[in-house]
Amino acid sequence: MKPLAVKDAVIVNQMAEAEQSMLGPDVLDGLTRLQKELPPKYFYDARGADLFDQICDVPEYYPTRCERAILQEYAADIAARTGAHELLELGSGTASKTRVLLSAMDDAGTLRRYLPVDVTDEMILRTAEELVEEYPGLHVHGTVGDFERHLGKFPAPEGPRLIVFLGGTIGNFAPASRRRFLKSVARMMCPADTLLLGTDLVKDPAVIEAAYNDARGVTAEFNRNVLHVINRELNGNFDPSAFEHVAFFNPDEEWIEMRLRARHTHSVRIEALDLDVGFAAGEEIRTEISAKFTRERLAADLASAGLELQKLYTDADERFAVSLSRVA
């Protein structure tokens, strides 16, 4: 880890370059499987982040609006229940929703430090500089890295910590991986720490499918953005327009699946991997799963990781939930 910036109340550390990106190995592994697959975290370069912001504004996409409404209603209760002095956010982005929590902690007089974790250094630096202006006395200690791989490398706590993982991102993990990740989070928690987890809930499949098939086609472009990332970072020659966006609800697994379906037979060259990949017409790359939860499933996943569900907050229509849990 090396310091990227030290300025007044802002410290940002960056993982060594060799530790940061697993794009090449992940693409090589995923595109040589019988069922081709790419991890959803590679949607999020600067263009992908902008597209996701646009998704959050389309009428069909309820998760962000519901989660924000929950936080706005219950942030003061969350601050009071946790008594947290610092907030560590996994996948922080612009911290747009997190500001609601920071304000509640500030109002409660407990806010001391914010610890954002994200793969984009520019995003962390810009957000950190904004926040220390908004919250006098706040210290920001950011980490540029992959929260899946670097959980043990964050700054040590300086008081009760609220670990925040929002957006329903936990649903992007397959069940076994999800439980392993939650177990890793639990291992880094002290008895005074609390995990705040955002989860999308099981509901009418038509509502879920509409959220991933918006009429404007923003989600389709977001889905194809992973191909732009591979072209730029690994010298690939994907033609993103040669792939159709597909998103459907799998009722057996109770998750949404996003895929890219080849419109015609063709091949792709990825120079950095010395890899040629053939696609038959109609062949698909799975780019994301997004599991939907019941209270029972959430409690079971947390329990398997050694965590105990303390409180579950939902929006008025019970489409989304934000939960508090502690080490059991």
RABEL-V306412 format. One line per field, one symbol per residue. ss: DSSP state (~ for helix, > for strand, _ for the rest). A space follows every 50 residues. Layout:
# RABEL-V306412
ss=???
This chain:
# RABEL-V306412
ss=_>>>>>>__>>>>>__~~~~__~~~~~~~~~_____>__~~~~__~~~~~ ~~~~~_______~~~~~~~~~~~~~~~~~~~~___>>>>>_______~~~ ~~~~~~~_____>>>>>>__~~~~~~~~~~~~~~____>>>>>>______ ~~~_______>>>>>___~~~~__~~~~~~~~~~~~~______>>>>>>> >___~~~~~~~______~~~~~~~~~~~~~~~~~_>___~~~>>>>>>>> ____>>>>>>>>___>>>>>~~~_>>>>>____>>>>>>>>_>_~~~~~~ ~~~~__>>>>>>>>_____>>>>>>>>_
